[in-house]
């Protein structure tokens, strides 16, 4: 079973190693971002994104191209901050 604390701690450690500071909430980003953008913005791997999905992050698919996966940035931040509460 996935441990939410461990997944978030791993993501934070990965950010720390790369000297990336995670802002409280990004400004100027669209409401929905692609999986590729999630990887770039949060400096995480596809595996981490899949772990987040297992922990409740909802994925959205394009009707035009079912291979494209999107996420609401608000949902990502809610998942990440759950651990801090």
Phi, psi and omega per residue, in radians:
X1 nan 2.414 -3.135
X2 -1.238 2.416 3.094
X3 -1.806 1.979 -3.094
X4 -0.981 -0.774 -3.140
X5 -1.045 -0.735 -3.122
X6 -1.157 -0.748 3.141
X7 -1.070 -0.812 -3.136
X8 -1.164 -0.738 3.116
X9 -1.067 -0.690 3.100
X10 -1.120 -0.728 3.129
X11 -1.127 -0.719 3.121
X12 -1.149 -0.751 3.112
X13 -1.062 -0.709 3.124
X14 -1.106 -0.708 3.097
X15 -1.117 -0.789 -3.096
X16 -1.059 -0.760 -3.141
X17 -1.073 -0.586 -3.120
X18 -1.573 0.026 -3.142
X19 1.022 0.648 3.102
X20 -1.750 2.293 3.118
X21 -1.743 2.188 3.122
X22 -1.511 1.992 3.141
X23 -1.255 2.743 -3.135
X24 -0.965 -0.715 3.083
X25 -2.826 2.246 -3.069
X26 -1.260 2.540 3.065
X27 -1.935 2.659 3.101
X28 1.402 0.150 3.105
X29 -1.745 2.649 3.052
X30 -1.159 2.812 -3.136
X31 -1.133 -0.628 -3.124
X32 -2.064 2.308 -3.125
X33 -2.211 2.714 -3.130
X34 -1.336 2.888 3.093
X35 -1.055 -0.678 3.115
X36 -1.076 -0.732 3.112
X37 -1.151 -0.659 3.093
X38 -1.022 -0.825 3.137
X39 -1.035 -0.747 -3.096
X40 -1.256 -0.803 -3.079
X41 -1.153 -0.756 -3.068
X42 -1.706 -0.021 -3.137
X43 0.910 0.875 3.130
X44 -2.150 2.901 3.132
X45 -1.574 2.950 3.056
X46 -1.054 -0.648 3.118
X47 -1.036 -0.712 3.107
X48 -1.136 -0.738 3.114
X49 -1.076 -0.701 3.109
X50 -1.155 -0.662 3.059
X51 -1.070 -0.729 3.114
X52 -1.078 -0.666 3.098
X53 -1.087 -0.745 3.124
X54 -1.117 -0.439 3.122
X55 -1.561 0.012 3.039
X56 2.156 -0.091 3.120
X57 -1.163 2.175 -3.100
X58 -1.491 2.359 3.092
X59 -1.798 2.572 3.105
X60 -2.122 2.462 3.139
X61 -2.038 2.554 3.093
X62 -1.305 2.392 3.083
X63 -1.241 -0.534 -3.127
X64 -1.309 -0.620 -3.102
X65 -2.418 1.700 -3.035
X66 -1.160 -0.185 3.115
X67 -1.467 -0.267 3.127
X68 -1.415 2.291 -3.136
X69 -2.063 2.368 -3.125
X70 -2.251 2.799 3.117
X71 -2.442 2.614 3.017
X72 -1.443 2.233 -3.104
X73 -1.092 -0.566 3.091
X74 -1.054 -0.733 3.132
X75 -1.098 -0.674 3.138
X76 -1.114 -0.830 -3.138
X77 -1.141 -0.619 3.082
X78 -1.113 -0.722 3.117
X79 -1.129 -0.793 -3.111
X80 -1.133 -0.708 -3.071
X81 -1.424 -0.199 3.092
X82 -0.970 -0.685 -3.084
X83 -1.157 -0.594 -3.084
X84 -1.251 -0.406 -3.082
X85 -1.317 nan nan
